[in-house]
Amino acid sequence: MHDLRLALRGLRASPVLSTAAVLSLALGMGANTAIFSVVDALLLRPLPVPSPERLVTVSSGFALNHGFKAGAGMNYDMWTRMHERATMFDSGFAWAPARVDLSPGGATQPADALFASGGFFETLGVPALVGRTFSNIDDVTGGGPDGLVVVISHQVWQQRFAGAADVIGKALPIDGASCTIVGVMPPEFFGVEVGQPFDVVAPLAVEPDVRGARASLHHPSALLLTAMFRLKPGQSIESATAALRTIQPDVLGLSGASAPRNLPAFLKDPYVLVPAAAGTSDRSGLRRQYTRPLLTVGGVVVLVLLVACMNIANLLLIRGADRAHEMSVRLALGASRWRLARQLLIESVLVAGMGAAAGVAFAAWASRVVVSSLSTPDTRVALNLPLDWRVLTVTATLAIFTVLLFGTGPAFRASRAAPLEALKHGGRGGSDRARSGSLVVVQVALSLVLLAAAGLFLSTFGRLATLPLGFDAGRVLVVDVDTARAHGDPGSRTGYYQQIVETIASLPGVAHAAASTITPFNQATKSPLFADVNRVHEHVVSPGFFATYAMTIRTGRDFDRTDAPGSPRVALVSEAYVAKFLQGRNALGSTLDSGACGPPRGPCAVIGVVADAVFGPLRSGPRPTIYLPLAQSADIGPPRRTTIAISVQSANVRPALLAATVADALTKMNGRMSFSYRPLEQDIATALTRERLLAALSGFFAGLALLLAALGLYGVTAYAAARRRTEIGIRMALGATPVRVVGLVLTRALALTATGIIAGVALSAWGSKFIATLLFGIQPQDPTTTAVAAFSLAVVATLASGIPAVRAARVNPARALRET
């Protein structure tokens, strides 16, 4: 306790140094803890269910090779046969996410739903917080004894029903169907898709009853279900996999007399069970999209912590040199070497402890900022980020690491102090100067690595943000319309879409309007198939689509009213399609006879060539595309399609200002029609979420490292100038000019900076290869980026060391000599 009081007194005696040390550690440890919290929640943390290590998903070699650990999907019939025969497991369920509407009509109230089979809650072992969950008796066509039932999340309970205790038994509209709420889940339960929380869970068998014309999960061609099972106690994955493969032919229906024809080859790939203790992320793609960027940022924050530790070690070495006389006196008066070392270690522990405490508070805020940055207007990301033993263990480990890194050096040096020598030199040794200089070199080198990496990520973001898209996004409002409740006749729905377009096109302020099944960078374009640069994409559009997006028709004509259902089939193709498949031949009059233009629909005649446009991932660029007229495409796409996207080009106002006018027109047209709207620029901004986050985080941490390096240089230069105060006074007394003195002080600081920059350039050239896959349009060893980083570091270093150099040049020679 005596040592602790002395340590507190010593830290109070130098408040600037102590505050700088604590803040440096708080930012360094807090950043590491925050990134670990996010990585842990996204990749490592087990599901909040009993015995999560016994959960597995059904996958295959084909799915795993394509990055889908939860499998390539199965249809409802396959799941039914698997569930009947999978006696080797304790229990199991199948599920699929869906975007549903909780409004009775008009503007949509979108919600994230799960349609899961009756074993969902039993397999996971999670009871309801209020009411009950559903089971197999509810998972039947038409609903069970209580009809169509639904379980809601804790968030929906609080936001929509204000946490009312009588919520059980109330009706909740889902896509127009009235469902009865039977349970509320606990707040910590988010489902099995990590990062993608649910709002409602409904039985899988009632999906057609709930969604009506929008239902898709029961269609034979819809491979949308994921199967999850719980292993029996003591059962191995290998034995369960072997048993599951024996029933695979029956599951696929290959053993029956009416075996399905044209079954995709990948479905016949042998089943593989994959551990699912940490849940899945195949549907959202969060793990696939953010694992590498987050690990890269993790490496960045580790370097920032090292820079912070070097900075503190530097400051403590300087402080230790100033206290050398004190330590010598204490040794001469009988203090043991261990006592001195213990005193300095306790001071280091105090600094690390205060830094860790502040770091935990910073991490709690920063981790939530990072997660909120992952969310987009159309995709809500939520991760469980508690300050539990995992997070606190990481913080404690970092604190111990920093104590060992910057605390043991001064303590070891104090234990080896020679009383007579220290007293003889008045506490002014020269060895600490060399050590502090070495630490500054390391700081500068690591800071250059971080600055160069940040420059690469900022360049990548800038290049993607300014990438020519081939269309005008600034004037377009996208309106997603669902006609399931407004128009019941599937045969005339295409004509109804055209009526909607004509209604909106006639509104004041609207220049053009068109319908399409896909708009640039919407949910459909996030499919892995859409990222395939070799795949030909087929877009269904109405007349006026290209005018709405200001896309140029190079040759030929646009679709018009003559391209009706009974007319000869036609198509437009993109320039990329012409270059890849027609290879210089005249496109006009060519015939397409594959895909949507193949059997049984019949060939399509090319009537025009459209300029290339980027519809999907920005990194993939424009792909070969075929555009088909909406009027001739009623049977193209998902069965029983009821949704359509209406693109609206504004005449002279911002697109968002048209939203109220469009909503009013749609409501007057049919009050049961549901719709939502957003500016197209919102979808493009969403496509840049990952690059924006990576650029922002790397830029912030690189700036922090630069600041720490500047503080280190300032401290070393100020310390060196103070130690040479007498020498500088003598030089000035003998006629040295202030400019000469400034140069004398700056020489060593700039030499250290130059050495650090050279080492940093070499280290950056070696390490840049690890981030090559995250870059776009720029080489990892880009000389311009490295040069800018080196120049920025040199400027900051000159300013940081110039302040104490100028101060040293103002020394009064007479006063400096008197103080000798």
HELIX and SHEET records of a PDB file:
HELIX    1   1 HIS A    2  ALA A   13  1                                  12    
HELIX    2   2 PRO A   15  VAL A   39  1                                  25    
HELIX    3   3 ASP A   40  LEU A   44  3                                   5    
HELIX    4   4 PRO A   52  ARG A   54  5                                   3    
HELIX    5   5 GLY A   61  ASN A   65  1                                   5    
HELIX    6   6 TYR A   76  ARG A   85  1                                  10    
HELIX    7   7 PHE A  120  LEU A  124  1                                   5    
HELIX    8   8 HIS A  154  PHE A  161  1                                   8    
HELIX    9   9 ALA A  165  VAL A  167  5                                   3    
HELIX   10  10 LEU A  204  VAL A  206  5                                   3    
HELIX   11  11 GLU A  207  ARG A  211  1                                   5    
HELIX   12  12 GLY A  212  ARG A  214  5                                   3    
HELIX   13  13 ILE A  237  THR A  246  1                                  10    
HELIX   14  14 GLN A  248  LEU A  252  1                                   5    
HELIX   15  15 ALA A  265  LYS A  268  5                                   4    
HELIX   16  16 LEU A  286  ASP A  322  1                                  37    
HELIX   17  17 ALA A  324  ALA A  332  1                                   9    
HELIX   18  18 ARG A  337  LEU A  374  1                                  38    
HELIX   19  19 TRP A  389  THR A  402  1                                  14    
HELIX   20  20 VAL A  403  GLY A  407  3                                   5    
HELIX   21  21 THR A  408  SER A  415  1                                   8    
HELIX   22  22 PRO A  419  HIS A  425  1                                   7    
HELIX   23  23 SER A  431  ALA A  465  1                                  35    
HELIX   24  24 PRO A  490  SER A  492  5                                   3    
HELIX   25  25 ARG A  493  ALA A  505  1                                  13    
HELIX   26  26 GLN A  523  LYS A  526  5                                   4    
HELIX   27  27 PRO A  528  ALA A  531  5                                   4    
HELIX   28  28 PHE A  545  THR A  548  1                                   4    
HELIX   29  29 GLU A  575  TYR A  577  1                                   3    
HELIX   30  30 VAL A  578  LEU A  582  3                                   5    
HELIX   31  31 GLY A  595  CYS A  597  5                                   3    
HELIX   32  32 LEU A  618  SER A  620  5                                   3    
HELIX   33  33 LEU A  630  GLN A  632  5                                   3    
HELIX   34  34 PRO A  655  LEU A  658  5                                   4    
HELIX   35  35 ALA A  659  MET A  669  1                                  11    
HELIX   36  36 LEU A  680  ALA A  687  1                                   8    
HELIX   37  37 THR A  689  ARG A  723  1                                  35    
HELIX   38  38 ARG A  725  ALA A  733  1                                   9    
HELIX   39  39 PRO A  738  GLY A  767  1                                  30    
HELIX   40  40 SER A  768  LEU A  774  5                                   7    
HELIX   41  41 PRO A  783  ALA A  809  1                                  27    
HELIX   42  42 PRO A  813  ARG A  818  1                                   6    
SHEET    1   A 9 VAL A 130  GLY A 131  0                                        
SHEET    2   A 9 ALA A 177  VAL A 184 -1                                        
SHEET    3   A 9 VAL A 149  ILE A 152  1                                        
SHEET    4   A 9 VAL A 200  PRO A 203 -1                                        
SHEET    5   A 9 PRO A 110  ALA A 116  1                                        
SHEET    6   A 9 SER A  91  ASP A 101 -1                                        
SHEET    7   A 9 THR A 226  ARG A 230 -1                                        
SHEET    8   A 9 LEU A  55  SER A  60 -1                                        
SHEET    9   A 9 TYR A 271  PRO A 275 -1                                        
SHEET    1   B 5 GLY A 106  ALA A 107  0                                        
SHEET    2   B 5 SER A 674  PRO A 679  1                                        
SHEET    3   B 5 VAL A 476  ASP A 482 -1                                        
SHEET    4   B 5 THR A 643  SER A 650 -1                                        
SHEET    5   B 5 VAL A 510  SER A 516 -1                                        
SHEET    1   C 3 VAL A 130  GLY A 131  0                                        
SHEET    2   C 3 ALA A 177  VAL A 184 -1                                        
SHEET    3   C 3 ALA A 171  ILE A 174 -1                                        
SHEET    1   D 5 HIS A 537  VAL A 541  0                                        
SHEET    2   D 5 THR A 625  PRO A 629  1                                        
SHEET    3   D 5 VAL A 570  SER A 574 -1                                        
SHEET    4   D 5 CYS A 604  VAL A 610  1                                        
SHEET    5   D 5 ILE A 553  GLY A 556 -1                                        
SHEET    1   E 5 HIS A 537  VAL A 541  0                                        
SHEET    2   E 5 THR A 625  PRO A 629  1                                        
SHEET    3   E 5 VAL A 570  SER A 574 -1                                        
SHEET    4   E 5 CYS A 604  VAL A 610  1                                        
SHEET    5   E 5 THR A 591  LEU A 592 -1                                        
END                                                                             
